Amino acid sequence: MTTGILSFDACGPGAVGDFMREWDARIGNRFPLASFSPESATGFRFRSAGMRVRDVMFNSIDSTSAIRTIGGTFGVEDHVRVWVMRRGVSRFGNRQGREHAVAAGRFTAHGGRLTHFAAAAHSTIQVLALPAGAVPRLRDRTVSGSAGAAEMRLLTAHLDMVRESLAALRPAGVDAARNTLVELTAAAVAGSFDESEPLLAPALARAAKEIADRRLTDPELSPSALARHLNVSVRTLQRAFAAEGRSVSAYIRDRRLEEAHRALTTAGKSTTVSELAARLQFADGGHLARAFRKRYRQSPSEYLAGLRRS
């Protein structure tokens, strides 16, 4: 099995067995699971979205119930794992007798086998496993950092892209996706990456878009601000967007126009073009109106009139 996609959402006592069987079928025994404690099994309420990309595994866990594993060591000796905590707190123990806590907004990367794993109720966790040789500095070591770091943003953006497209990838595409995952994981652990690496461009563009989409009303949003957030030069960021046929500034402008279009559709008469222009950082209502007409082939007022007639 070179690839596999897992989607699981269930609850109740029988859900643990269902999940483990689905895991074996979709992900495979190269990435073995530990046994769950009786308490975890009884109240199991768990959603998982995972994938296997050759010798790399990624799983996103959203658990309403608390989780704890039992038994001896688990995992594979020649694997390293990266735990990214989005919500809640998790803990895992290693064979040296140390327990590591991962709080929300943090990541921890560790090499070697583990003795146990636990997560509080209402936790959201992302787990990435890959060959130890890909990140040699992690052998029997633990590295922690911010989940919001630029390198981690690129890694999670690429993970999202791969999961969305994996089923349609041909073998060469699977190889490229896997190699970029390894490159970005090593960068996230080291806290830096090679800006000249062309395989990173799609992940860089996606990460920048995710930041921009959350900051459309921010007057400070600009190519240079996005580059600072992602710890790259403006030139590197522009090259990543150029591969898609538009500039960073064009993306920001287009998304602001889309937001203006959405606001007019939902708010109608309760908002004005001048108010939208101010909120979405256009110079004035006239600038927004001209850009809107160029994009949608009608002015905002003509668009509203059409809505009223329909």
Backbone bond lengths (Angstrom), bond angles and torsions (degrees), N, CA, C in turn:
res aa  C-N    CA-C-N  psi(-1)  N-CA   C-N-CA  omega(-1)  CA-C   N-CA-C  phi
1 M - - - 1.470 - - 1.527 109.21 -
2 T 1.323 117.30 120.31 1.470 120.29 179.83 1.526 112.03 -99.41
3 T 1.334 117.10 -29.21 1.465 120.61 176.88 1.521 109.28 -138.28
4 G 1.296 115.75 159.50 1.455 121.54 176.24 1.511 109.61 -166.25
5 I 1.321 116.75 147.63 1.454 122.08 -179.87 1.519 108.81 -125.97
6 L 1.323 116.86 129.98 1.457 122.23 -178.07 1.517 109.81 -117.41
7 S 1.326 116.55 133.15 1.465 122.09 172.63 1.519 106.87 -138.08
8 F 1.344 116.25 115.36 1.458 120.84 -173.99 1.517 109.67 -137.75
9 D 1.326 115.92 132.73 1.461 121.39 179.25 1.527 107.40 -149.03
10 A 1.328 117.08 105.99 1.464 119.93 -177.41 1.517 109.99 -158.73
11 C 1.325 115.96 168.84 1.458 120.98 178.27 1.528 108.59 -147.72
12 G 1.340 115.37 164.65 1.451 120.95 177.14 1.512 112.90 103.28
13 P 1.335 118.04 168.42 1.466 122.47 -175.35 1.527 114.08 -56.48
14 G 1.337 117.36 -39.46 1.454 119.45 -177.52 1.505 114.26 -77.64
15 A 1.329 117.15 -8.50 1.460 120.15 -174.75 1.523 112.26 -68.89
16 V 1.335 117.72 -30.58 1.467 119.99 -179.78 1.521 110.40 -60.80
17 G 1.332 117.12 -49.75 1.454 120.41 178.94 1.513 112.01 -61.90
18 D 1.334 116.46 -41.04 1.466 120.12 178.14 1.530 110.68 -60.74
19 F 1.320 115.28 -42.96 1.461 119.76 -179.22 1.522 111.25 -63.89
20 M 1.316 117.72 -45.35 1.459 120.53 -177.43 1.527 111.54 -66.34
21 R 1.328 117.30 -37.05 1.465 119.75 176.15 1.528 110.88 -67.22
22 E 1.310 116.49 -41.48 1.473 119.80 178.37 1.523 110.40 -64.67
23 W 1.332 116.31 -38.53 1.464 120.68 178.17 1.533 110.52 -61.23
24 D 1.314 117.18 -48.10 1.460 120.64 -179.80 1.524 111.39 -60.77
25 A 1.328 116.31 -38.40 1.462 120.21 -177.73 1.527 111.95 -72.59
26 R 1.317 117.03 -38.50 1.463 120.80 -173.64 1.527 114.53 -94.25
27 I 1.327 116.34 -37.32 1.462 120.80 -174.97 1.524 111.37 -103.95
28 G 1.336 117.09 -39.45 1.455 121.26 175.81 1.514 113.63 98.22
29 N 1.336 114.90 163.34 1.460 119.80 -174.87 1.518 113.87 -79.16
30 R 1.308 117.54 1.38 1.474 119.73 172.64 1.522 110.61 -64.75
31 F 1.334 115.60 -23.88 1.460 121.72 178.76 1.527 108.11 -121.90
32 P 1.340 117.45 73.98 1.466 120.52 -173.00 1.523 112.79 -67.68
33 L 1.333 115.20 146.42 1.457 121.85 176.44 1.519 110.38 -93.32
34 A 1.310 116.48 152.56 1.463 121.36 172.45 1.523 109.17 -85.19
35 S 1.323 116.28 164.13 1.462 120.85 176.14 1.521 109.55 -77.88
36 F 1.327 115.68 144.78 1.460 120.62 178.20 1.525 110.32 -89.10
37 S 1.329 116.33 149.12 1.460 120.64 177.55 1.527 109.24 -66.13
38 P 1.351 117.90 157.10 1.469 120.11 178.16 1.522 112.55 -56.43
39 E 1.331 117.57 -38.52 1.468 120.29 179.60 1.526 110.86 -63.99
40 S 1.336 116.37 -41.52 1.471 119.88 178.21 1.517 110.83 -63.98
41 A 1.336 116.38 -42.10 1.461 120.64 -177.59 1.517 111.81 -65.55
42 T 1.327 116.21 -38.31 1.463 119.81 -177.04 1.517 112.06 -66.51
43 G 1.327 116.17 -42.67 1.470 119.47 -176.81 1.511 113.54 -103.64
44 F 1.332 116.98 24.77 1.455 122.27 -172.58 1.527 112.04 -57.66
45 R 1.323 115.86 117.44 1.475 121.95 174.73 1.513 106.49 -141.86
46 F 1.324 116.10 106.94 1.451 119.85 -156.22 1.535 109.72 -152.31
47 R 1.318 115.84 137.88 1.471 120.02 173.75 1.525 107.82 -127.10
48 S 1.318 116.07 133.43 1.455 121.00 -176.58 1.523 109.78 -133.84
49 A 1.323 115.86 136.99 1.466 121.86 174.71 1.522 106.82 -132.44
50 G 1.333 116.68 102.56 1.454 120.32 -173.62 1.509 113.06 -124.07
51 M 1.332 114.94 172.70 1.465 120.46 176.53 1.514 109.28 -157.68
52 R 1.317 114.53 154.15 1.455 121.91 170.96 1.517 108.28 -118.79
53 V 1.343 115.65 130.12 1.461 121.98 177.24 1.531 106.47 -123.74
54 R 1.315 115.70 92.83 1.455 122.85 -173.07 1.535 110.22 54.57
55 D 1.333 118.85 -111.39 1.465 120.55 -176.83 1.526 112.47 -100.42
56 V 1.337 116.64 22.61 1.468 122.36 178.44 1.523 108.45 -121.81
57 M 1.330 116.22 137.66 1.467 121.34 178.54 1.524 109.49 -124.45
58 F 1.331 115.41 140.90 1.463 120.97 174.12 1.523 108.42 -134.11
59 N 1.328 116.03 136.90 1.454 120.55 178.35 1.516 109.64 -141.12
60 S 1.315 115.93 130.66 1.461 122.30 175.81 1.527 107.80 -106.53
61 I 1.324 116.25 123.45 1.463 122.39 -173.38 1.524 109.25 -116.24
62 D 1.316 115.46 129.47 1.463 121.91 174.14 1.522 106.47 -126.05
63 S 1.335 116.76 105.00 1.458 120.70 -171.30 1.522 111.12 -116.07
64 T 1.322 116.31 123.36 1.463 121.10 173.72 1.521 110.25 -76.93
65 S 1.319 117.43 -35.60 1.462 121.92 -179.73 1.527 110.29 -92.46
66 A 1.332 116.13 161.23 1.457 121.18 174.08 1.526 109.49 -72.12
67 I 1.320 116.58 149.88 1.462 122.07 -178.23 1.526 108.78 -124.39
68 R 1.325 115.67 138.71 1.466 120.16 170.18 1.515 108.99 -151.65
69 T 1.338 115.31 136.50 1.452 120.05 177.50 1.526 109.53 -97.83
70 I 1.337 114.54 161.42 1.462 120.41 179.04 1.522 108.54 -136.57
71 G 1.330 115.37 174.87 1.453 119.33 176.82 1.514 110.98 100.97
72 G 1.315 115.38 -164.24 1.451 120.90 -179.82 1.505 111.30 -80.50
73 T 1.331 115.32 -158.63 1.456 119.27 -179.98 1.528 110.10 -68.09
74 F 1.323 115.31 153.63 1.456 119.57 177.71 1.517 109.04 -139.71
75 G 1.326 114.60 170.39 1.449 119.25 -174.13 1.517 109.91 93.90
76 V 1.322 115.79 -174.05 1.464 121.92 -177.63 1.517 108.91 -120.39
77 E 1.304 116.93 136.55 1.462 122.32 -174.62 1.527 112.09 -57.49
78 D 1.337 116.67 -40.75 1.463 118.82 -175.33 1.525 112.89 -94.14
79 H 1.337 116.64 27.39 1.459 121.44 174.35 1.526 110.40 -112.67
80 V 1.318 115.56 152.11 1.467 121.28 166.07 1.516 107.15 -117.26
81 R 1.321 116.10 151.92 1.463 121.34 -179.23 1.519 110.42 -127.39
82 V 1.309 114.46 144.86 1.464 121.34 174.22 1.520 107.02 -118.52
83 W 1.329 116.80 122.51 1.461 122.75 178.57 1.518 107.48 -106.27
84 V 1.327 117.36 120.29 1.470 121.99 178.18 1.522 107.13 -112.70
85 M 1.319 116.65 117.19 1.470 121.27 -175.29 1.523 108.99 -96.92
86 R 1.314 116.45 113.93 1.460 121.25 179.11 1.525 111.79 -92.84
87 R 1.334 116.75 -31.68 1.465 121.40 -179.00 1.514 108.65 -152.88
88 G 1.330 116.68 143.46 1.452 120.54 178.99 1.519 111.96 83.60
89 V 1.313 115.66 -154.14 1.466 121.69 178.55 1.521 108.91 -147.67
90 S 1.321 117.19 143.63 1.459 121.39 177.02 1.521 109.37 -129.59
91 R 1.327 115.22 162.08 1.466 121.48 179.22 1.523 108.91 -140.33
92 F 1.324 116.05 143.22 1.449 119.68 172.72 1.523 108.88 -140.85
93 G 1.335 115.02 150.83 1.456 120.82 -179.58 1.508 111.05 -113.36
94 N 1.349 116.14 147.57 1.456 119.82 177.39 1.522 110.16 -112.85
95 R 1.326 116.08 175.58 1.460 120.35 -173.78 1.528 112.83 -73.89
96 Q 1.325 116.79 -9.14 1.459 120.12 175.15 1.524 111.69 -84.22
97 G 1.353 116.53 2.86 1.450 120.51 177.65 1.514 114.73 85.10
98 R 1.312 117.57 11.25 1.463 121.13 -179.92 1.520 110.16 -99.54
99 E 1.320 116.19 142.07 1.460 121.01 174.22 1.522 108.17 -112.29
100 H 1.325 115.97 132.94 1.464 121.99 -177.95 1.526 109.08 -113.47
101 A 1.312 115.86 132.05 1.465 121.61 176.37 1.521 109.01 -100.52
102 V 1.321 116.13 139.02 1.466 121.77 176.85 1.522 107.21 -119.67
103 A 1.312 117.25 111.14 1.463 122.03 -178.48 1.520 110.44 -88.05
104 A 1.315 115.96 162.33 1.467 121.12 178.12 1.526 109.99 -56.39
105 G 1.339 115.18 136.77 1.451 120.57 -179.85 1.515 113.96 86.17
106 R 1.346 117.81 6.73 1.455 121.97 -178.88 1.534 110.45 -125.08
107 F 1.327 115.98 161.38 1.460 120.45 170.31 1.518 108.81 -128.55
108 T 1.320 115.42 153.64 1.455 122.03 174.15 1.520 107.85 -135.87
109 A 1.325 116.54 133.50 1.458 122.05 178.71 1.521 108.07 -116.64
110 H 1.345 116.75 137.51 1.461 120.89 -174.23 1.514 110.32 -147.23
111 G 1.336 116.27 143.12 1.447 121.57 176.52 1.520 111.26 -105.32
112 G 1.337 117.44 153.51 1.459 121.47 176.61 1.514 113.26 94.49
113 R 1.333 115.19 -178.92 1.461 121.08 -177.74 1.517 110.48 -82.99
114 L 1.337 115.46 161.55 1.457 122.07 -177.39 1.526 110.42 -119.69
115 T 1.324 116.22 159.04 1.467 120.90 178.04 1.519 112.02 -97.54
116 H 1.336 117.91 -31.24 1.465 119.73 178.97 1.524 109.45 -164.59
117 F 1.314 114.73 163.19 1.464 122.41 175.65 1.520 108.05 -140.51
118 A 1.317 116.34 139.89 1.467 120.90 178.36 1.516 109.05 -143.94
119 A 1.332 116.38 146.18 1.468 122.01 176.32 1.513 108.69 -139.76
120 A 1.320 115.83 139.83 1.461 120.71 178.08 1.521 110.02 -68.17
121 A 1.328 115.75 159.97 1.463 119.85 175.28 1.526 109.82 -59.57
122 H 1.322 115.99 150.88 1.468 123.29 179.17 1.526 110.60 61.29
123 S 1.331 115.15 49.41 1.458 121.32 178.39 1.520 110.52 -111.04
124 T 1.316 115.71 147.58 1.461 122.28 173.64 1.519 107.30 -124.80
125 I 1.326 116.15 120.88 1.454 122.36 -172.39 1.519 109.60 -132.18
126 Q 1.318 117.19 142.00 1.454 122.59 170.45 1.523 107.89 -115.85
127 V 1.323 116.44 131.16 1.463 121.40 -177.55 1.528 108.92 -125.31
128 L 1.309 115.63 128.61 1.456 122.10 178.77 1.521 108.17 -121.89
129 A 1.324 117.75 129.82 1.466 122.27 177.47 1.521 108.90 -124.15
130 L 1.319 116.17 137.77 1.455 120.87 -178.54 1.524 109.58 -153.47
131 P 1.346 118.72 165.71 1.459 120.60 -176.59 1.522 111.96 -59.58
132 A 1.327 116.10 140.49 1.462 120.38 -178.35 1.526 111.46 -61.20
133 G 1.324 116.58 -32.50 1.455 119.25 -179.52 1.515 113.75 -63.74
134 A 1.340 116.60 -21.15 1.461 119.96 179.75 1.525 111.79 -72.63
135 V 1.343 115.80 -28.24 1.463 120.74 179.14 1.531 107.28 -132.22
136 P 1.329 118.00 72.58 1.466 121.04 -171.91 1.519 114.28 -59.81
137 R 1.325 118.54 -26.14 1.459 120.00 -178.34 1.531 112.41 -68.02
138 L 1.354 117.54 -10.89 1.461 120.18 -177.53 1.526 113.41 -94.41
139 R 1.304 118.94 0.82 1.461 119.08 -179.69 1.533 109.79 -60.25
140 D 1.333 115.66 116.04 1.467 122.39 179.06 1.525 112.76 55.24
141 R 1.315 116.66 29.11 1.455 121.04 176.76 1.518 109.48 -128.15
142 T 1.328 115.63 161.31 1.463 121.43 176.67 1.525 108.34 -125.79
143 V 1.326 115.47 129.99 1.469 121.96 178.83 1.516 108.02 -123.68
144 S 1.320 118.07 133.87 1.463 122.31 -179.47 1.521 110.07 -125.06
145 G 1.334 115.29 158.55 1.457 120.01 178.20 1.514 110.92 -173.43
146 S 1.314 115.51 -173.18 1.461 121.84 -178.62 1.524 110.59 -82.48
147 A 1.335 115.86 134.68 1.462 120.08 175.66 1.527 111.48 -69.65
148 G 1.328 116.44 -15.44 1.455 120.67 178.81 1.510 113.83 -93.05
149 A 1.340 118.11 3.21 1.462 121.09 179.04 1.522 110.18 -61.68
150 A 1.332 115.86 151.70 1.464 120.50 -176.13 1.518 111.87 -55.46
151 E 1.329 116.83 -44.91 1.461 120.41 -178.12 1.524 111.73 -64.26
152 M 1.340 117.37 -37.52 1.453 120.42 178.56 1.532 111.06 -71.28
153 R 1.325 116.96 -34.54 1.475 119.97 174.86 1.530 110.55 -59.20
154 L 1.335 116.24 -43.14 1.462 119.68 179.69 1.526 110.98 -65.86
155 L 1.331 116.19 -41.89 1.454 119.57 179.85 1.525 111.50 -61.45
156 T 1.328 118.15 -48.56 1.460 120.18 -177.89 1.529 111.68 -68.95
157 A 1.333 117.43 -32.21 1.468 119.65 175.55 1.526 110.44 -64.02
158 H 1.332 116.57 -42.02 1.466 119.94 179.24 1.527 110.83 -67.74
159 L 1.327 117.50 -38.94 1.463 120.61 176.85 1.524 111.10 -58.37
160 D 1.321 116.88 -42.66 1.465 120.55 178.43 1.526 111.05 -62.39
161 M 1.336 116.20 -43.05 1.465 119.72 -179.71 1.528 111.15 -63.68
162 V 1.325 116.04 -43.54 1.458 119.27 -178.44 1.528 110.54 -64.37
163 R 1.320 116.79 -43.87 1.470 119.64 -178.66 1.530 110.83 -62.30
164 E 1.325 117.95 -36.77 1.461 121.40 -179.57 1.527 112.50 -70.36
165 S 1.330 116.79 -30.38 1.469 119.78 -171.94 1.525 114.41 -111.77
166 L 1.342 118.25 -3.57 1.460 121.04 -170.65 1.524 112.85 -56.55
167 A 1.319 117.51 -42.22 1.466 120.29 -175.92 1.529 112.32 -61.87
168 A 1.338 116.71 -25.66 1.460 120.14 -176.85 1.529 113.12 -98.59
169 L 1.325 118.25 -3.78 1.462 120.34 -175.79 1.524 111.62 -75.05
170 R 1.318 115.18 140.73 1.455 121.25 171.62 1.527 108.69 -85.04
171 P 1.329 118.70 170.37 1.468 120.15 -176.78 1.526 114.41 -52.43
172 A 1.332 117.87 -41.84 1.466 119.57 179.64 1.524 110.91 -65.14
173 G 1.324 116.44 -36.23 1.460 120.25 177.84 1.517 111.75 -68.49
174 V 1.340 116.63 -37.63 1.463 120.64 176.57 1.521 110.01 -62.90
175 D 1.335 116.30 -42.85 1.470 119.94 178.36 1.531 110.62 -60.38
176 A 1.327 116.37 -45.64 1.466 120.02 -178.85 1.523 111.06 -64.03
177 A 1.345 116.28 -41.48 1.465 120.02 179.17 1.520 110.50 -62.95
178 R 1.326 116.74 -44.20 1.470 120.91 179.86 1.522 110.94 -63.44
179 N 1.328 117.52 -46.69 1.461 120.58 -176.93 1.528 111.74 -64.20
180 T 1.336 116.76 -36.89 1.456 119.53 178.36 1.526 110.84 -69.55
181 L 1.330 117.43 -36.91 1.464 120.35 175.49 1.522 111.04 -58.96
182 V 1.323 116.14 -43.90 1.467 120.37 179.03 1.528 110.28 -64.03
183 E 1.325 116.71 -46.13 1.466 121.41 -179.51 1.525 111.02 -59.63
184 L 1.315 116.86 -44.76 1.460 120.94 -177.65 1.528 111.99 -71.92
185 T 1.329 116.92 -33.83 1.465 119.26 176.69 1.528 110.29 -65.01
186 A 1.316 116.40 -44.96 1.461 119.74 177.33 1.528 110.75 -60.44
187 A 1.334 116.50 -38.34 1.471 120.09 178.75 1.518 111.38 -67.10
188 A 1.344 116.88 -41.15 1.467 120.34 -179.56 1.528 110.90 -64.14
189 V 1.330 116.53 -38.59 1.463 120.43 179.62 1.526 110.87 -70.84
190 A 1.333 116.14 -39.01 1.463 120.15 -179.09 1.524 112.89 -79.78
191 G 1.337 116.68 -21.24 1.461 120.50 -178.47 1.507 113.94 82.90
192 S 1.340 117.34 17.09 1.471 121.11 177.39 1.515 108.48 -161.07
193 F 1.343 116.80 159.08 1.451 120.12 178.00 1.521 109.69 -145.73
194 D 1.315 114.77 166.62 1.462 122.08 -177.55 1.528 109.25 -84.59
195 E 1.325 117.00 108.55 1.467 120.65 -177.87 1.524 112.63 -61.94
196 S 1.323 116.97 -25.28 1.463 119.60 -175.43 1.516 113.16 -82.32
197 E 1.339 117.91 -5.29 1.462 121.14 -178.14 1.531 109.90 -71.62
198 P 1.358 118.35 111.62 1.471 120.20 -175.54 1.519 114.22 -65.45
199 L 1.346 118.19 -25.40 1.461 119.87 -179.83 1.524 112.29 -64.52
200 L 1.338 117.18 -19.25 1.460 120.20 -176.73 1.524 113.16 -84.56
201 A 1.317 118.27 -11.72 1.463 121.37 -174.36 1.529 113.49 -56.94
202 P 1.351 120.62 -47.41 1.469 119.11 -179.66 1.529 112.94 -61.38
203 A 1.342 117.46 -40.69 1.461 120.08 179.02 1.521 110.88 -66.86
204 L 1.334 116.62 -37.69 1.459 120.62 179.32 1.525 110.61 -64.65
205 A 1.334 116.88 -44.49 1.464 120.15 178.81 1.521 110.88 -63.62
206 R 1.313 117.44 -42.03 1.473 119.67 -179.55 1.520 111.28 -65.35
207 A 1.334 117.25 -43.98 1.463 119.93 179.20 1.527 110.81 -61.06
208 A 1.325 117.19 -40.97 1.458 120.62 178.49 1.524 111.38 -64.31
209 K 1.328 116.77 -39.47 1.465 120.42 178.60 1.526 111.51 -64.16
210 E 1.329 116.32 -40.41 1.463 119.16 179.98 1.526 111.28 -62.79
211 I 1.337 116.48 -39.13 1.466 119.83 177.15 1.528 109.95 -67.51
212 A 1.318 116.68 -46.88 1.464 120.82 -178.10 1.519 111.77 -60.65
213 D 1.332 117.08 -40.91 1.463 120.82 -178.29 1.524 112.16 -62.03
214 R 1.318 116.76 -28.25 1.465 120.41 178.54 1.529 112.65 -84.75
215 R 1.333 116.54 -10.11 1.467 119.29 -172.70 1.525 112.57 -125.58
216 L 1.319 118.31 29.92 1.462 121.00 -175.53 1.527 112.39 -62.52
217 T 1.326 118.39 -27.58 1.471 121.02 -179.37 1.526 112.01 -93.24
218 D 1.316 117.65 2.11 1.467 122.18 -177.05 1.532 109.94 -81.77
219 P 1.324 118.25 122.11 1.473 119.64 179.26 1.525 113.12 -65.86
220 E 1.340 117.36 -18.45 1.464 120.92 -179.20 1.528 113.13 -88.59
221 L 1.329 117.46 -3.08 1.459 119.73 -178.89 1.523 109.95 -66.64
222 S 1.323 116.45 126.11 1.464 122.59 -178.21 1.521 108.90 -163.89
223 P 1.338 118.05 167.00 1.467 119.34 175.73 1.525 112.65 -56.84
224 S 1.323 117.47 -40.25 1.464 119.50 -178.61 1.529 111.14 -68.02
225 A 1.348 117.25 -36.95 1.468 120.05 178.41 1.524 110.30 -65.29
226 L 1.332 117.72 -41.98 1.460 120.85 178.46 1.527 110.61 -64.90
227 A 1.325 116.81 -41.18 1.462 120.52 178.82 1.526 110.85 -61.37
228 R 1.328 116.97 -40.01 1.470 120.00 178.39 1.526 110.65 -63.94
229 H 1.335 116.63 -42.31 1.462 120.26 179.86 1.524 111.67 -60.81
230 L 1.322 116.34 -34.42 1.462 120.88 -175.50 1.521 112.82 -99.09
231 N 1.331 115.92 3.39 1.461 121.17 174.49 1.528 112.53 60.57
232 V 1.348 115.54 40.77 1.462 120.82 176.15 1.521 108.51 -131.30
233 S 1.303 116.62 168.47 1.460 120.34 175.33 1.528 109.93 -77.17
234 V 1.320 116.14 156.30 1.466 120.29 176.72 1.531 109.63 -59.99
235 R 1.330 116.28 -37.86 1.461 120.03 -179.44 1.531 110.81 -61.87
236 T 1.336 117.12 -42.65 1.467 120.34 178.56 1.520 110.72 -63.03
237 L 1.326 116.77 -42.23 1.463 120.17 179.44 1.524 110.59 -65.11
238 Q 1.331 117.09 -41.72 1.466 119.77 179.07 1.522 111.10 -63.03
239 R 1.326 117.51 -37.61 1.476 120.06 178.44 1.525 110.43 -63.85
240 A 1.345 116.74 -38.72 1.464 119.73 179.74 1.522 111.03 -63.04
241 F 1.335 117.71 -39.68 1.465 121.29 179.02 1.524 111.35 -75.60
242 A 1.338 117.17 -32.40 1.467 120.31 -178.63 1.520 111.37 -60.61
243 A 1.336 116.55 -30.10 1.467 119.96 178.17 1.516 111.28 -62.36
244 E 1.355 117.22 -22.36 1.468 121.58 178.47 1.518 112.31 -95.46
245 G 1.325 116.89 -2.45 1.453 120.24 175.14 1.515 116.18 90.74
246 R 1.357 118.44 14.04 1.458 120.29 174.91 1.521 109.66 -151.24
247 S 1.323 114.92 162.60 1.457 120.20 -178.13 1.524 110.77 -86.70
248 V 1.332 115.65 169.65 1.463 120.53 176.14 1.527 109.79 -62.61
249 S 1.332 116.73 -44.51 1.466 120.68 180.00 1.521 111.42 -60.89
250 A 1.334 116.44 -38.47 1.466 119.80 178.97 1.524 110.35 -65.66
251 Y 1.316 117.30 -38.31 1.467 119.63 178.09 1.526 110.47 -62.98
252 I 1.331 117.12 -45.81 1.468 120.80 179.90 1.526 110.42 -61.02
253 R 1.341 116.45 -44.74 1.471 120.01 179.72 1.523 110.84 -62.81
254 D 1.335 117.14 -45.29 1.463 120.13 -178.83 1.527 111.54 -62.62
255 R 1.331 116.93 -41.13 1.460 119.24 179.84 1.522 111.50 -67.94
256 R 1.327 117.54 -34.61 1.461 119.90 176.97 1.526 110.92 -68.05
257 L 1.319 116.69 -36.93 1.466 119.80 175.86 1.528 110.86 -66.50
258 E 1.321 116.86 -39.86 1.465 119.99 176.94 1.528 111.03 -62.98
259 E 1.330 116.54 -37.64 1.456 120.31 178.08 1.530 110.43 -68.59
260 A 1.349 117.56 -37.60 1.466 120.56 175.90 1.525 110.48 -63.47
261 H 1.328 116.76 -42.61 1.461 121.72 178.30 1.527 110.47 -61.12
262 R 1.335 116.26 -44.33 1.465 120.40 179.18 1.524 110.82 -64.07
263 A 1.335 116.94 -42.23 1.463 120.29 -178.85 1.528 111.22 -64.85
264 L 1.325 117.31 -40.03 1.465 120.01 177.88 1.528 110.36 -65.12
265 T 1.314 116.40 -38.23 1.461 120.07 -179.04 1.526 111.61 -65.60
266 T 1.329 116.64 -40.79 1.461 120.45 -174.73 1.525 112.91 -90.09
267 A 1.339 117.15 -34.24 1.466 119.71 -175.06 1.528 112.77 -94.35
268 G 1.351 116.57 -29.64 1.466 119.80 178.12 1.517 112.57 58.55
269 K 1.322 116.81 -127.99 1.464 122.34 -175.63 1.523 113.62 -68.45
270 S 1.327 117.25 -14.65 1.465 119.05 -175.52 1.520 112.63 -76.09
271 T 1.321 118.15 -3.70 1.458 121.12 175.44 1.513 109.53 -132.81
272 T 1.326 116.35 156.28 1.459 121.07 179.23 1.521 109.41 -115.68
273 V 1.333 114.91 162.15 1.461 119.91 178.83 1.523 110.13 -62.57
274 S 1.326 117.02 -38.30 1.472 120.22 179.12 1.522 111.09 -63.71
275 E 1.333 116.75 -40.94 1.468 119.74 178.44 1.523 110.92 -65.11
276 L 1.345 116.46 -42.53 1.459 119.54 177.96 1.524 111.42 -63.66
277 A 1.328 116.31 -40.91 1.460 120.47 179.66 1.523 110.76 -60.16
278 A 1.336 116.27 -43.77 1.463 119.70 179.63 1.519 111.28 -65.81
279 R 1.321 116.93 -41.74 1.474 120.20 -176.69 1.524 111.38 -69.63
280 L 1.336 116.98 -36.54 1.455 120.71 -175.82 1.524 113.23 -99.14
281 Q 1.332 116.20 14.72 1.464 122.95 169.81 1.533 114.57 66.80
282 F 1.360 116.71 32.60 1.457 120.31 166.74 1.526 108.42 -85.52
283 A 1.323 117.45 153.93 1.467 120.50 -174.92 1.517 111.56 -58.43
284 D 1.322 117.57 -40.96 1.462 122.31 177.66 1.526 108.25 -166.66
285 G 1.336 115.81 -179.62 1.453 120.06 -178.04 1.514 113.11 -61.10
286 G 1.331 116.59 -34.31 1.455 120.13 179.71 1.521 112.64 -64.29
287 H 1.334 115.79 -43.07 1.465 119.39 177.83 1.528 111.39 -62.08
288 L 1.331 116.08 -42.87 1.461 119.10 178.80 1.525 110.54 -64.12
289 A 1.326 116.90 -43.73 1.458 120.41 -178.33 1.529 111.52 -60.96
290 R 1.345 117.23 -42.40 1.463 120.40 -179.64 1.530 110.96 -67.15
291 A 1.326 116.74 -42.31 1.461 119.86 179.24 1.534 110.26 -66.47
292 F 1.336 116.54 -38.72 1.459 121.94 179.32 1.531 109.98 -63.02
293 R 1.321 117.56 -44.06 1.468 121.02 179.92 1.526 110.44 -64.22
294 K 1.338 116.99 -40.39 1.464 120.23 -179.32 1.519 110.24 -64.31
295 R 1.340 116.99 -36.67 1.465 121.03 -177.35 1.523 111.27 -80.47
296 Y 1.349 117.63 -45.33 1.467 121.06 -171.06 1.534 113.74 -109.35
297 R 1.346 117.07 3.94 1.467 123.62 175.94 1.527 113.00 61.97
298 Q 1.311 116.84 25.28 1.462 122.56 171.82 1.522 108.14 -161.84
299 S 1.323 115.54 155.54 1.461 119.74 -179.75 1.527 109.38 -76.94
300 P 1.338 117.72 163.98 1.460 119.57 175.90 1.533 112.94 -56.77
301 S 1.326 116.98 -39.69 1.474 119.17 179.95 1.518 111.14 -66.93
302 E 1.333 117.61 -38.49 1.459 120.33 176.82 1.524 110.89 -65.78
303 Y 1.332 115.91 -37.95 1.465 119.81 178.04 1.526 110.56 -63.73
304 L 1.336 117.32 -43.93 1.463 121.17 178.89 1.522 111.35 -64.07
305 A 1.337 116.29 -39.42 1.466 120.04 178.96 1.527 110.29 -62.39
306 G 1.326 115.87 -39.12 1.458 119.50 177.89 1.521 111.92 -65.90
307 L 1.327 117.00 -35.88 1.444 119.78 176.76 1.525 112.07 -64.12
308 R 1.337 115.65 -40.08 1.471 119.67 -178.89 1.526 110.89 -66.66
309 R 1.341 116.96 -32.21 1.472 119.95 -178.21 1.534 111.56 -77.09
310 S 1.319 115.88 -24.05 1.473 118.29 -174.75 1.525 111.68 -83.08
